[in-house]
Amino acid sequence: MFAFVSGLITMGFLVSGLFFIRFWVRTRDQLFAAFAAAFWLLALNQALLAFSNLPVEEKSGMYLLRLAAFIIIIIAIALKNRR
């Protein structure tokens, strides 16, 4: 059951990334590209968690992918508001 739910979450992140890429193609706004990259990093993180079977996720380096995704979002928002 865990693998199925992890697959659904991964698919959701991938579709969200495609959704933002569609807006990036239309507008060429870097905020949309950053959100797409962040969602794809979150999808990679979830897929790796599903395949690795780690007993305690917090003790591994997997959370660094999630941290990178959130840092990308924060930087993109800050740059967008700076202009």
mmCIF file of the N, C-alpha and C atoms, coordinates in Angstrom:
data_MODEL
# 
_entry.id   MODEL 
# 
loop_
_atom_site.group_PDB 
_atom_site.id 
_atom_site.type_symbol 
_atom_site.label_atom_id 
_atom_site.label_alt_id 
_atom_site.label_comp_id 
_atom_site.label_asym_id 
_atom_site.label_entity_id 
_atom_site.label_seq_id 
_atom_site.pdbx_PDB_ins_code 
_atom_site.Cartn_x 
_atom_site.Cartn_y 
_atom_site.Cartn_z 
_atom_site.occupancy 
_atom_site.B_iso_or_equiv 
_atom_site.pdbx_formal_charge 
_atom_site.auth_seq_id 
_atom_site.auth_comp_id 
_atom_site.auth_asym_id 
_atom_site.auth_atom_id 
_atom_site.pdbx_PDB_model_num 
ATOM 1   N N  . MET A 1 1  ? 0.829  -1.193 0.000   1.00 0.00 ? 1  MET A N  1 
ATOM 2   C CA . MET A 1 1  ? 0.000  0.000  0.000   1.00 0.00 ? 1  MET A CA 1 
ATOM 3   C C  . MET A 1 1  ? 0.871  1.254  0.000   1.00 0.00 ? 1  MET A C  1 
ATOM 4   N N  . PHE A 1 2  ? 1.998  1.215  0.723   1.00 0.00 ? 2  PHE A N  1 
ATOM 5   C CA . PHE A 1 2  ? 2.889  2.374  0.773   1.00 0.00 ? 2  PHE A CA 1 
ATOM 6   C C  . PHE A 1 2  ? 3.433  2.707  -0.612  1.00 0.00 ? 2  PHE A C  1 
ATOM 7   N N  . ALA A 1 3  ? 3.786  1.679  -1.381  1.00 0.00 ? 3  ALA A N  1 
ATOM 8   C CA . ALA A 1 3  ? 4.333  1.903  -2.722  1.00 0.00 ? 3  ALA A CA 1 
ATOM 9   C C  . ALA A 1 3  ? 3.280  2.531  -3.635  1.00 0.00 ? 3  ALA A C  1 
ATOM 10  N N  . PHE A 1 4  ? 2.054  2.102  -3.517  1.00 0.00 ? 4  PHE A N  1 
ATOM 11  C CA . PHE A 1 4  ? 0.984  2.652  -4.339  1.00 0.00 ? 4  PHE A CA 1 
ATOM 12  C C  . PHE A 1 4  ? 0.754  4.126  -4.028  1.00 0.00 ? 4  PHE A C  1 
ATOM 13  N N  . VAL A 1 5  ? 0.658  4.461  -2.753  1.00 0.00 ? 5  VAL A N  1 
ATOM 14  C CA . VAL A 1 5  ? 0.436  5.849  -2.354  1.00 0.00 ? 5  VAL A CA 1 
ATOM 15  C C  . VAL A 1 5  ? 1.643  6.715  -2.726  1.00 0.00 ? 5  VAL A C  1 
ATOM 16  N N  . SER A 1 6  ? 2.844  6.188  -2.565  1.00 0.00 ? 6  SER A N  1 
ATOM 17  C CA . SER A 1 6  ? 4.032  6.935  -2.966  1.00 0.00 ? 6  SER A CA 1 
ATOM 18  C C  . SER A 1 6  ? 4.038  7.190  -4.467  1.00 0.00 ? 6  SER A C  1 
ATOM 19  N N  . GLY A 1 7  ? 3.582  6.221  -5.230  1.00 0.00 ? 7  GLY A N  1 
ATOM 20  C CA . GLY A 1 7  ? 3.480  6.409  -6.672  1.00 0.00 ? 7  GLY A CA 1 
ATOM 21  C C  . GLY A 1 7  ? 2.469  7.480  -7.041  1.00 0.00 ? 7  GLY A C  1 
ATOM 22  N N  . LEU A 1 8  ? 1.361  7.505  -6.334  1.00 0.00 ? 8  LEU A N  1 
ATOM 23  C CA . LEU A 1 8  ? 0.358  8.551  -6.577  1.00 0.00 ? 8  LEU A CA 1 
ATOM 24  C C  . LEU A 1 8  ? 0.909  9.935  -6.252  1.00 0.00 ? 8  LEU A C  1 
ATOM 25  N N  . ILE A 1 9  ? 1.616  10.045 -5.152  1.00 0.00 ? 9  ILE A N  1 
ATOM 26  C CA . ILE A 1 9  ? 2.194  11.331 -4.757  1.00 0.00 ? 9  ILE A CA 1 
ATOM 27  C C  . ILE A 1 9  ? 3.248  11.764 -5.769  1.00 0.00 ? 9  ILE A C  1 
ATOM 28  N N  . THR A 1 10 ? 4.078  10.823 -6.210  1.00 0.00 ? 10 THR A N  1 
ATOM 29  C CA . THR A 1 10 ? 5.093  11.131 -7.210  1.00 0.00 ? 10 THR A CA 1 
ATOM 30  C C  . THR A 1 10 ? 4.442  11.609 -8.496  1.00 0.00 ? 10 THR A C  1 
ATOM 31  N N  . MET A 1 11 ? 3.400  10.918 -8.940  1.00 0.00 ? 11 MET A N  1 
ATOM 32  C CA . MET A 1 11 ? 2.698  11.323 -10.150 1.00 0.00 ? 11 MET A CA 1 
ATOM 33  C C  . MET A 1 11 ? 2.097  12.722 -9.995  1.00 0.00 ? 11 MET A C  1 
ATOM 34  N N  . GLY A 1 12 ? 1.557  13.017 -8.831  1.00 0.00 ? 12 GLY A N  1 
ATOM 35  C CA . GLY A 1 12 ? 0.994  14.341 -8.584  1.00 0.00 ? 12 GLY A CA 1 
ATOM 36  C C  . GLY A 1 12 ? 2.045  15.433 -8.686  1.00 0.00 ? 12 GLY A C  1 
ATOM 37  N N  . PHE A 1 13 ? 3.216  15.178 -8.137  1.00 0.00 ? 13 PHE A N  1 
ATOM 38  C CA . PHE A 1 13 ? 4.298  16.158 -8.241  1.00 0.00 ? 13 PHE A CA 1 
ATOM 39  C C  . PHE A 1 13 ? 4.740  16.340 -9.694  1.00 0.00 ? 13 PHE A C  1 
ATOM 40  N N  . LEU A 1 14 ? 4.834  15.242 -10.445 1.00 0.00 ? 14 LEU A N  1 
ATOM 41  C CA . LEU A 1 14 ? 5.248  15.330 -11.846 1.00 0.00 ? 14 LEU A CA 1 
ATOM 42  C C  . LEU A 1 14 ? 4.221  16.098 -12.680 1.00 0.00 ? 14 LEU A C  1 
ATOM 43  N N  . VAL A 1 15 ? 2.944  15.839 -12.462 1.00 0.00 ? 15 VAL A N  1 
ATOM 44  C CA . VAL A 1 15 ? 1.893  16.549 -13.193 1.00 0.00 ? 15 VAL A CA 1 
ATOM 45  C C  . VAL A 1 15 ? 1.892  18.031 -12.816 1.00 0.00 ? 15 VAL A C  1 
ATOM 46  N N  . SER A 1 16 ? 2.130  18.333 -11.558 1.00 0.00 ? 16 SER A N  1 
ATOM 47  C CA . SER A 1 16 ? 2.209  19.735 -11.141 1.00 0.00 ? 16 SER A CA 1 
ATOM 48  C C  . SER A 1 16 ? 3.370  20.438 -11.837 1.00 0.00 ? 16 SER A C  1 
ATOM 49  N N  . GLY A 1 17 ? 4.498  19.749 -11.969 1.00 0.00 ? 17 GLY A N  1 
ATOM 50  C CA . GLY A 1 17 ? 5.629  20.319 -12.681 1.00 0.00 ? 17 GLY A CA 1 
ATOM 51  C C  . GLY A 1 17 ? 5.301  20.587 -14.139 1.00 0.00 ? 17 GLY A C  1 
ATOM 52  N N  . LEU A 1 18 ? 4.598  19.658 -14.776 1.00 0.00 ? 18 LEU A N  1 
ATOM 53  C CA . LEU A 1 18 ? 4.181  19.872 -16.165 1.00 0.00 ? 18 LEU A CA 1 
ATOM 54  C C  . LEU A 1 18 ? 3.200  21.032 -16.287 1.00 0.00 ? 18 LEU A C  1 
ATOM 55  N N  . PHE A 1 19 ? 2.340  21.184 -15.319 1.00 0.00 ? 19 PHE A N  1 
ATOM 56  C CA . PHE A 1 19 ? 1.391  22.287 -15.295 1.00 0.00 ? 19 PHE A CA 1 
ATOM 57  C C  . PHE A 1 19 ? 2.132  23.633 -15.282 1.00 0.00 ? 19 PHE A C  1 
ATOM 58  N N  . PHE A 1 20 ? 3.165  23.739 -14.442 1.00 0.00 ? 20 PHE A N  1 
ATOM 59  C CA . PHE A 1 20 ? 3.919  24.986 -14.374 1.00 0.00 ? 20 PHE A CA 1 
ATOM 60  C C  . PHE A 1 20 ? 4.781  25.201 -15.615 1.00 0.00 ? 20 PHE A C  1 
ATOM 61  N N  . ILE A 1 21 ? 5.273  24.127 -16.218 1.00 0.00 ? 21 ILE A N  1 
ATOM 62  C CA . ILE A 1 21 ? 6.042  24.270 -17.462 1.00 0.00 ? 21 ILE A CA 1 
ATOM 63  C C  . ILE A 1 21 ? 5.148  24.812 -18.576 1.00 0.00 ? 21 ILE A C  1 
ATOM 64  N N  . ARG A 1 22 ? 3.897  24.391 -18.592 1.00 0.00 ? 22 ARG A N  1 
ATOM 65  C CA . ARG A 1 22 ? 2.972  24.905 -19.602 1.00 0.00 ? 22 ARG A CA 1 
ATOM 66  C C  . ARG A 1 22 ? 2.825  26.419 -19.482 1.00 0.00 ? 22 ARG A C  1 
ATOM 67  N N  . PHE A 1 23 ? 2.722  26.922 -18.252 1.00 0.00 ? 23 PHE A N  1 
ATOM 68  C CA . PHE A 1 23 ? 2.636  28.368 -18.062 1.00 0.00 ? 23 PHE A CA 1 
ATOM 69  C C  . PHE A 1 23 ? 3.952  29.053 -18.384 1.00 0.00 ? 23 PHE A C  1 
ATOM 70  N N  . TRP A 1 24 ? 5.068  28.389 -18.098 1.00 0.00 ? 24 TRP A N  1 
ATOM 71  C CA . TRP A 1 24 ? 6.371  28.976 -18.418 1.00 0.00 ? 24 TRP A CA 1 
ATOM 72  C C  . TRP A 1 24 ? 6.537  29.125 -19.928 1.00 0.00 ? 24 TRP A C  1 
ATOM 73  N N  . VAL A 1 25 ? 6.084  28.150 -20.695 1.00 0.00 ? 25 VAL A N  1 
ATOM 74  C CA . VAL A 1 25 ? 6.188  28.227 -22.154 1.00 0.00 ? 25 VAL A CA 1 
ATOM 75  C C  . VAL A 1 25 ? 5.380  29.408 -22.681 1.00 0.00 ? 25 VAL A C  1 
ATOM 76  N N  . ARG A 1 26 ? 4.224  29.653 -22.095 1.00 0.00 ? 26 ARG A N  1 
ATOM 77  C CA . ARG A 1 26 ? 3.379  30.773 -22.536 1.00 0.00 ? 26 ARG A CA 1 
ATOM 78  C C  . ARG A 1 26 ? 3.967  32.134 -22.159 1.00 0.00 ? 26 ARG A C  1 
ATOM 79  N N  . THR A 1 27 ? 4.477  32.258 -20.938 1.00 0.00 ? 27 THR A N  1 
ATOM 80  C CA . THR A 1 27 ? 4.856  33.575 -20.420 1.00 0.00 ? 27 THR A CA 1 
ATOM 81  C C  . THR A 1 27 ? 6.350  33.815 -20.341 1.00 0.00 ? 27 THR A C  1 
ATOM 82  N N  . ARG A 1 28 ? 7.157  32.763 -20.329 1.00 0.00 ? 28 ARG A N  1 
ATOM 83  C CA . ARG A 1 28 ? 8.608  32.834 -20.124 1.00 0.00 ? 28 ARG A CA 1 
ATOM 84  C C  . ARG A 1 28 ? 8.962  33.496 -18.789 1.00 0.00 ? 28 ARG A C  1 
ATOM 85  N N  . ASP A 1 29 ? 8.070  33.379 -17.810 1.00 0.00 ? 29 ASP A N  1 
ATOM 86  C CA . ASP A 1 29 ? 8.317  33.894 -16.468 1.00 0.00 ? 29 ASP A CA 1 
ATOM 87  C C  . ASP A 1 29 ? 9.121  32.851 -15.685 1.00 0.00 ? 29 ASP A C  1 
ATOM 88  N N  . GLN A 1 30 ? 10.251 33.249 -15.147 1.00 0.00 ? 30 GLN A N  1 
ATOM 89  C CA . GLN A 1 30 ? 11.145 32.322 -14.462 1.00 0.00 ? 30 GLN A CA 1 
ATOM 90  C C  . GLN A 1 30 ? 10.530 31.737 -13.189 1.00 0.00 ? 30 GLN A C  1 
ATOM 91  N N  . LEU A 1 31 ? 9.531  32.386 -12.646 1.00 0.00 ? 31 LEU A N  1 
ATOM 92  C CA . LEU A 1 31 ? 8.865  31.858 -11.451 1.00 0.00 ? 31 LEU A CA 1 
ATOM 93  C C  . LEU A 1 31 ? 8.209  30.509 -11.753 1.00 0.00 ? 31 LEU A C  1 
ATOM 94  N N  . PHE A 1 32 ? 7.586  30.397 -12.921 1.00 0.00 ? 32 PHE A N  1 
ATOM 95  C CA . PHE A 1 32 ? 6.947  29.136 -13.292 1.00 0.00 ? 32 PHE A CA 1 
ATOM 96  C C  . PHE A 1 32 ? 7.973  28.033 -13.511 1.00 0.00 ? 32 PHE A C  1 
ATOM 97  N N  . ALA A 1 33 ? 9.106  28.372 -14.107 1.00 0.00 ? 33 ALA A N  1 
ATOM 98  C CA . ALA A 1 33 ? 10.166 27.373 -14.310 1.00 0.00 ? 33 ALA A CA 1 
ATOM 99  C C  . ALA A 1 33 ? 10.729 26.904 -12.970 1.00 0.00 ? 33 ALA A C  1 
ATOM 100 N N  . ALA A 1 34 ? 10.866 27.816 -12.035 1.00 0.00 ? 34 ALA A N  1 
ATOM 101 C CA . ALA A 1 34 ? 11.375 27.461 -10.712 1.00 0.00 ? 34 ALA A CA 1 
ATOM 102 C C  . ALA A 1 34 ? 10.390 26.537 -9.983  1.00 0.00 ? 34 ALA A C  1 
ATOM 103 N N  . PHE A 1 35 ? 9.102  26.831 -10.078 1.00 0.00 ? 35 PHE A N  1 
ATOM 104 C CA . PHE A 1 35 ? 8.114  25.974 -9.450  1.00 0.00 ? 35 PHE A CA 1 
ATOM 105 C C  . PHE A 1 35 ? 8.116  24.583 -10.083 1.00 0.00 ? 35 PHE A C  1 
ATOM 106 N N  . ALA A 1 36 ? 8.263  24.521 -11.406 1.00 0.00 ? 36 ALA A N  1 
ATOM 107 C CA . ALA A 1 36 ? 8.328  23.220 -12.078 1.00 0.00 ? 36 ALA A CA 1 
ATOM 108 C C  . ALA A 1 36 ? 9.539  22.425 -11.597 1.00 0.00 ? 36 ALA A C  1 
ATOM 109 N N  . ALA A 1 37 ? 10.690 23.073 -11.517 1.00 0.00 ? 37 ALA A N  1 
ATOM 110 C CA . ALA A 1 37 ? 11.898 22.389 -11.047 1.00 0.00 ? 37 ALA A CA 1 
ATOM 111 C C  . ALA A 1 37 ? 11.726 21.909 -9.606  1.00 0.00 ? 37 ALA A C  1 
ATOM 112 N N  . ALA A 1 38 ? 11.116 22.738 -8.777  1.00 0.00 ? 38 ALA A N  1 
ATOM 113 C CA . ALA A 1 38 ? 10.905 22.352 -7.382  1.00 0.00 ? 38 ALA A CA 1 
ATOM 114 C C  . ALA A 1 38 ? 9.972  21.146 -7.277  1.00 0.00 ? 38 ALA A C  1 
ATOM 115 N N  . PHE A 1 39 ? 8.903  21.141 -8.042  1.00 0.00 ? 39 PHE A N  1 
ATOM 116 C CA . PHE A 1 39 ? 7.984  20.005 -7.993  1.00 0.00 ? 39 PHE A CA 1 
ATOM 117 C C  . PHE A 1 39 ? 8.639  18.739 -8.520  1.00 0.00 ? 39 PHE A C  1 
ATOM 118 N N  . TRP A 1 40 ? 9.507  18.860 -9.511  1.00 0.00 ? 40 TRP A N  1 
ATOM 119 C CA . TRP A 1 40 ? 10.200 17.669 -10.009 1.00 0.00 ? 40 TRP A CA 1 
ATOM 120 C C  . TRP A 1 40 ? 11.213 17.151 -9.004  1.00 0.00 ? 40 TRP A C  1 
ATOM 121 N N  . LEU A 1 41 ? 11.832 18.049 -8.242  1.00 0.00 ? 41 LEU A N  1 
ATOM 122 C CA . LEU A 1 41 ? 12.708 17.594 -7.160  1.00 0.00 ? 41 LEU A CA 1 
ATOM 123 C C  . LEU A 1 41 ? 11.901 16.871 -6.076  1.00 0.00 ? 41 LEU A C  1 
ATOM 124 N N  . LEU A 1 42 ? 10.725 17.383 -5.780  1.00 0.00 ? 42 LEU A N  1 
ATOM 125 C CA . LEU A 1 42 ? 9.861  16.712 -4.802  1.00 0.00 ? 42 LEU A CA 1 
ATOM 126 C C  . LEU A 1 42 ? 9.416  15.346 -5.318  1.00 0.00 ? 42 LEU A C  1 
ATOM 127 N N  . ALA A 1 43 ? 9.161  15.233 -6.621  1.00 0.00 ? 43 ALA A N  1 
ATOM 128 C CA . ALA A 1 43 ? 8.796  13.939 -7.207  1.00 0.00 ? 43 ALA A CA 1 
ATOM 129 C C  . ALA A 1 43 ? 9.964  12.961 -7.111  1.00 0.00 ? 43 ALA A C  1 
ATOM 130 N N  . LEU A 1 44 ? 11.167 13.444 -7.403  1.00 0.00 ? 44 LEU A N  1 
ATOM 131 C CA . LEU A 1 44 ? 12.347 12.588 -7.288  1.00 0.00 ? 44 LEU A CA 1 
ATOM 132 C C  . LEU A 1 44 ? 12.544 12.119 -5.856  1.00 0.00 ? 44 LEU A C  1 
ATOM 133 N N  . ASN A 1 45 ? 12.350 13.024 -4.906  1.00 0.00 ? 45 ASN A N  1 
ATOM 134 C CA . ASN A 1 45 ? 12.477 12.681 -3.498  1.00 0.00 ? 45 ASN A CA 1 
ATOM 135 C C  . ASN A 1 45 ? 11.484 11.584 -3.112  1.00 0.00 ? 45 ASN A C  1 
ATOM 136 N N  . GLN A 1 46 ? 10.234 11.741 -3.533  1.00 0.00 ? 46 GLN A N  1 
ATOM 137 C CA . GLN A 1 46 ? 9.206  10.761 -3.174  1.00 0.00 ? 46 GLN A CA 1 
ATOM 138 C C  . GLN A 1 46 ? 9.474  9.414  -3.837  1.00 0.00 ? 46 GLN A C  1 
ATOM 139 N N  . ALA A 1 47 ? 9.933  9.432  -5.084  1.00 0.00 ? 47 ALA A N  1 
ATOM 140 C CA . ALA A 1 47 ? 10.226 8.175  -5.778  1.00 0.00 ? 47 ALA A CA 1 
ATOM 141 C C  . ALA A 1 47 ? 11.405 7.457  -5.114  1.00 0.00 ? 47 ALA A C  1 
ATOM 142 N N  . LEU A 1 48 ? 12.432 8.201  -4.745  1.00 0.00 ? 48 LEU A N  1 
ATOM 143 C CA . LEU A 1 48 ? 13.574 7.577  -4.077  1.00 0.00 ? 48 LEU A CA 1 
ATOM 144 C C  . LEU A 1 48 ? 13.190 7.004  -2.724  1.00 0.00 ? 48 LEU A C  1 
ATOM 145 N N  . LEU A 1 49 ? 12.292 7.693  -2.016  1.00 0.00 ? 49 LEU A N  1 
ATOM 146 C CA . LEU A 1 49 ? 11.815 7.167  -0.736  1.00 0.00 ? 49 LEU A CA 1 
ATOM 147 C C  . LEU A 1 49 ? 11.040 5.869  -0.930  1.00 0.00 ? 49 LEU A C  1 
ATOM 148 N N  . ALA A 1 50 ? 10.265 5.800  -1.989  1.00 0.00 ? 50 ALA A N  1 
ATOM 149 C CA . ALA A 1 50 ? 9.475  4.590  -2.238  1.00 0.00 ? 50 ALA A CA 1 
ATOM 150 C C  . ALA A 1 50 ? 10.367 3.399  -2.569  1.00 0.00 ? 50 ALA A C  1 
ATOM 151 N N  . PHE A 1 51 ? 11.446 3.639  -3.304  1.00 0.00 ? 51 PHE A N  1 
ATOM 152 C CA . PHE A 1 51 ? 12.317 2.540  -3.720  1.00 0.00 ? 51 PHE A CA 1 
ATOM 153 C C  . PHE A 1 51 ? 13.373 2.170  -2.689  1.00 0.00 ? 51 PHE A C  1 
ATOM 154 N N  . SER A 1 52 ? 13.657 3.068  -1.751  1.00 0.00 ? 52 SER A N  1 
ATOM 155 C CA . SER A 1 52 ? 14.758 2.813  -0.828  1.00 0.00 ? 52 SER A CA 1 
ATOM 156 C C  . SER A 1 52 ? 14.351 2.039  0.426   1.00 0.00 ? 52 SER A C  1 
ATOM 157 N N  . ASN A 1 53 ? 13.092 2.094  0.811   1.00 0.00 ? 53 ASN A N  1 
ATOM 158 C CA . ASN A 1 53 ? 12.606 1.422  2.027   1.00 0.00 ? 53 ASN A CA 1 
ATOM 159 C C  . ASN A 1 53 ? 13.398 1.822  3.266   1.00 0.00 ? 53 ASN A C  1 
ATOM 160 N N  . LEU A 1 54 ? 13.619 3.108  3.427   1.00 0.00 ? 54 LEU A N  1 
ATOM 161 C CA . LEU A 1 54 ? 14.313 3.598  4.618   1.00 0.00 ? 54 LEU A CA 1 
ATOM 162 C C  . LEU A 1 54 ? 13.383 3.528  5.820   1.00 0.00 ? 54 LEU A C  1 
ATOM 163 N N  . PRO A 1 55 ? 13.861 3.018  6.940   1.00 0.00 ? 55 PRO A N  1 
ATOM 164 C CA . PRO A 1 55 ? 12.985 2.937  8.117   1.00 0.00 ? 55 PRO A CA 1 
ATOM 165 C C  . PRO A 1 55 ? 12.720 4.310  8.735   1.00 0.00 ? 55 PRO A C  1 
ATOM 166 N N  . VAL A 1 56 ? 13.732 5.157  8.766   1.00 0.00 ? 56 VAL A N  1 
ATOM 167 C CA . VAL A 1 56 ? 13.581 6.498  9.337   1.00 0.00 ? 56 VAL A CA 1 
ATOM 168 C C  . VAL A 1 56 ? 14.102 7.497  8.306   1.00 0.00 ? 56 VAL A C  1 
ATOM 169 N N  . GLU A 1 57 ? 13.181 8.171  7.666   1.00 0.00 ? 57 GLU A N  1 
ATOM 170 C CA . GLU A 1 57 ? 13.524 9.082  6.574   1.00 0.00 ? 57 GLU A CA 1 
ATOM 171 C C  . GLU A 1 57 ? 14.364 10.271 7.043   1.00 0.00 ? 57 GLU A C  1 
ATOM 172 N N  . GLU A 1 58 ? 14.128 10.747 8.255   1.00 0.00 ? 58 GLU A N  1 
ATOM 173 C CA . GLU A 1 58 ? 14.796 11.939 8.746   1.00 0.00 ? 58 GLU A CA 1 
ATOM 174 C C  . GLU A 1 58 ? 16.291 11.735 8.984   1.00 0.00 ? 58 GLU A C  1 
ATOM 175 N N  . LYS A 1 59 ? 16.730 10.501 9.138   1.00 0.00 ? 59 LYS A N  1 
ATOM 176 C CA . LYS A 1 59 ? 18.140 10.234 9.407   1.00 0.00 ? 59 LYS A CA 1 
ATOM 177 C C  . LYS A 1 59 ? 18.946 10.037 8.129   1.00 0.00 ? 59 LYS A C  1 
ATOM 178 N N  . SER A 1 60 ? 18.289 10.111 6.981   1.00 0.00 ? 60 SER A N  1 
ATOM 179 C CA . SER A 1 60 ? 19.001 9.947  5.719   1.00 0.00 ? 60 SER A CA 1 
ATOM 180 C C  . SER A 1 60 ? 19.213 11.316 5.084   1.00 0.00 ? 60 SER A C  1 
ATOM 181 N N  . GLY A 1 61 ? 19.904 11.325 3.987   1.00 0.00 ? 61 GLY A N  1 
ATOM 182 C CA . GLY A 1 61 ? 20.133 12.577 3.277   1.00 0.00 ? 61 GLY A CA 1 
ATOM 183 C C  . GLY A 1 61 ? 19.019 12.937 2.312   1.00 0.00 ? 61 GLY A C  1 
ATOM 184 N N  . MET A 1 62 ? 17.937 12.157 2.334   1.00 0.00 ? 62 MET A N  1 
ATOM 185 C CA . MET A 1 62 ? 16.829 12.389 1.406   1.00 0.00 ? 62 MET A CA 1 
ATOM 186 C C  . MET A 1 62 ? 16.158 13.739 1.610   1.00 0.00 ? 62 MET A C  1 
ATOM 187 N N  . TYR A 1 63 ? 16.167 14.221 2.801   1.00 0.00 ? 63 TYR A N  1 
ATOM 188 C CA . TYR A 1 63 ? 15.483 15.478 3.063   1.00 0.00 ? 63 TYR A CA 1 
ATOM 189 C C  . TYR A 1 63 ? 16.185 16.645 2.380   1.00 0.00 ? 63 TYR A C  1 
ATOM 190 N N  . LEU A 1 64 ? 17.420 16.456 1.940   1.00 0.00 ? 64 LEU A N  1 
ATOM 191 C CA . LEU A 1 64 ? 18.140 17.534 1.259   1.00 0.00 ? 64 LEU A CA 1 
ATOM 192 C C  . LEU A 1 64 ? 17.498 17.858 -0.090  1.00 0.00 ? 64 LEU A C  1 
ATOM 193 N N  . LEU A 1 65 ? 16.920 16.879 -0.761  1.00 0.00 ? 65 LEU A N  1 
ATOM 194 C CA . LEU A 1 65 ? 16.200 17.163 -2.002  1.00 0.00 ? 65 LEU A CA 1 
ATOM 195 C C  . LEU A 1 65 ? 14.979 18.040 -1.729  1.00 0.00 ? 65 LEU A C  1 
ATOM 196 N N  . ARG A 1 66 ? 14.266 17.717 -0.667  1.00 0.00 ? 66 ARG A N  1 
ATOM 197 C CA . ARG A 1 66 ? 13.104 18.526 -0.294  1.00 0.00 ? 66 ARG A CA 1 
ATOM 198 C C  . ARG A 1 66 ? 13.531 19.938 0.092   1.00 0.00 ? 66 ARG A C  1 
ATOM 199 N N  . LEU A 1 67 ? 14.641 20.035 0.823   1.00 0.00 ? 67 LEU A N  1 
ATOM 200 C CA . LEU A 1 67 ? 15.162 21.344 1.205   1.00 0.00 ? 67 LEU A CA 1 
ATOM 201 C C  . LEU A 1 67 ? 15.545 22.151 -0.033  1.00 0.00 ? 67 LEU A C  1 
ATOM 202 N N  . ALA A 1 68 ? 16.181 21.512 -1.007  1.00 0.00 ? 68 ALA A N  1 
ATOM 203 C CA . ALA A 1 68 ? 16.567 22.202 -2.240  1.00 0.00 ? 68 ALA A CA 1 
ATOM 204 C C  . ALA A 1 68 ? 15.333 22.711 -2.986  1.00 0.00 ? 68 ALA A C  1 
ATOM 205 N N  . ALA A 1 69 ? 14.276 21.918 -3.008  1.00 0.00 ? 69 ALA A N  1 
ATOM 206 C CA . ALA A 1 69 ? 13.044 22.336 -3.685  1.00 0.00 ? 69 ALA A CA 1 
ATOM 207 C C  . ALA A 1 69 ? 12.455 23.576 -3.025  1.00 0.00 ? 69 ALA A C  1 
ATOM 208 N N  . PHE A 1 70 ? 12.419 23.586 -1.713  1.00 0.00 ? 70 PHE A N  1 
ATOM 209 C CA . PHE A 1 70 ? 11.854 24.747 -1.021  1.00 0.00 ? 70 PHE A CA 1 
ATOM 210 C C  . PHE A 1 70 ? 12.751 25.969 -1.142  1.00 0.00 ? 70 PHE A C  1 
ATOM 211 N N  . ILE A 1 71 ? 14.053 25.773 -1.187  1.00 0.00 ? 71 ILE A N  1 
ATOM 212 C CA . ILE A 1 71 ? 14.970 26.909 -1.376  1.00 0.00 ? 71 ILE A CA 1 
ATOM 213 C C  . ILE A 1 71 ? 14.779 27.495 -2.771  1.00 0.00 ? 71 ILE A C  1 
ATOM 214 N N  . ILE A 1 72 ? 14.585 26.644 -3.781  1.00 0.00 ? 72 ILE A N  1 
ATOM 215 C CA . ILE A 1 72 ? 14.326 27.144 -5.136  1.00 0.00 ? 72 ILE A CA 1 
ATOM 216 C C  . ILE A 1 72 ? 13.064 28.001 -5.152  1.00 0.00 ? 72 ILE A C  1 
ATOM 217 N N  . ILE A 1 73 ? 12.020 27.545 -4.486  1.00 0.00 ? 73 ILE A N  1 
ATOM 218 C CA . ILE A 1 73 ? 10.770 28.305 -4.443  1.00 0.00 ? 73 ILE A CA 1 
ATOM 219 C C  . ILE A 1 73 ? 10.974 29.643 -3.736  1.00 0.00 ? 73 ILE A C  1 
ATOM 220 N N  . ILE A 1 74 ? 11.659 29.635 -2.609  1.00 0.00 ? 74 ILE A N  1 
ATOM 221 C CA . ILE A 1 74 ? 11.881 30.874 -1.854  1.00 0.00 ? 74 ILE A CA 1 
ATOM 222 C C  . ILE A 1 74 ? 12.694 31.873 -2.666  1.00 0.00 ? 74 ILE A C  1 
ATOM 223 N N  . ILE A 1 75 ? 13.750 31.405 -3.315  1.00 0.00 ? 75 ILE A N  1 
ATOM 224 C CA . ILE A 1 75 ? 14.582 32.304 -4.120  1.00 0.00 ? 75 ILE A CA 1 
ATOM 225 C C  . ILE A 1 75 ? 13.796 32.858 -5.301  1.00 0.00 ? 75 ILE A C  1 
ATOM 226 N N  . ALA A 1 76 ? 13.003 32.011 -5.951  1.00 0.00 ? 76 ALA A N  1 
ATOM 227 C CA . ALA A 1 76 ? 12.214 32.470 -7.101  1.00 0.00 ? 76 ALA A CA 1 
ATOM 228 C C  . ALA A 1 76 ? 11.197 33.535 -6.689  1.00 0.00 ? 76 ALA A C  1 
ATOM 229 N N  . ILE A 1 77 ? 10.549 33.340 -5.558  1.00 0.00 ? 77 ILE A N  1 
ATOM 230 C CA . ILE A 1 77 ? 9.580  34.332 -5.081  1.00 0.00 ? 77 ILE A CA 1 
ATOM 231 C C  . ILE A 1 77 ? 10.291 35.618 -4.707  1.00 0.00 ? 77 ILE A C  1 
ATOM 232 N N  . ALA A 1 78 ? 11.423 35.509 -4.054  1.00 0.00 ? 78 ALA A N  1 
ATOM 233 C CA . ALA A 1 78 ? 12.169 36.712 -3.665  1.00 0.00 ? 78 ALA A CA 1 
ATOM 234 C C  . ALA A 1 78 ? 12.628 37.493 -4.901  1.00 0.00 ? 78 ALA A C  1 
ATOM 235 N N  . LEU A 1 79 ? 13.111 36.800 -5.920  1.00 0.00 ? 79 LEU A N  1 
ATOM 236 C CA . LEU A 1 79 ? 13.547 37.481 -7.144  1.00 0.00 ? 79 LEU A CA 1 
ATOM 237 C C  . LEU A 1 79 ? 12.370 38.100 -7.882  1.00 0.00 ? 79 LEU A C  1 
ATOM 238 N N  . LYS A 1 80 ? 11.231 37.437 -7.872  1.00 0.00 ? 80 LYS A N  1 
ATOM 239 C CA . LYS A 1 80 ? 10.048 37.975 -8.526  1.00 0.00 ? 80 LYS A CA 1 
ATOM 240 C C  . LYS A 1 80 ? 9.565  39.256 -7.834  1.00 0.00 ? 80 LYS A C  1 
ATOM 241 N N  . ASN A 1 81 ? 9.613  39.287 -6.520  1.00 0.00 ? 81 ASN A N  1 
ATOM 242 C CA . ASN A 1 81 ? 9.171  40.455 -5.776  1.00 0.00 ? 81 ASN A CA 1 
ATOM 243 C C  . ASN A 1 81 ? 10.196 41.583 -5.793  1.00 0.00 ? 81 ASN A C  1 
ATOM 244 N N  . ARG A 1 82 ? 11.423 41.265 -6.095  1.00 0.00 ? 82 ARG A N  1 
ATOM 245 C CA . ARG A 1 82 ? 12.488 42.270 -6.126  1.00 0.00 ? 82 ARG A CA 1 
ATOM 246 C C  . ARG A 1 82 ? 12.354 43.176 -7.345  1.00 0.00 ? 82 ARG A C  1 
ATOM 247 N N  . ARG A 1 83 ? 11.846 42.625 -8.436  1.00 0.00 ? 83 ARG A N  1 
ATOM 248 C CA . ARG A 1 83 ? 11.724 43.420 -9.675  1.00 0.00 ? 83 ARG A CA 1 
ATOM 249 C C  . ARG A 1 83 ? 10.684 44.470 -9.590  1.00 0.00 ? 83 ARG A C  1 
# 
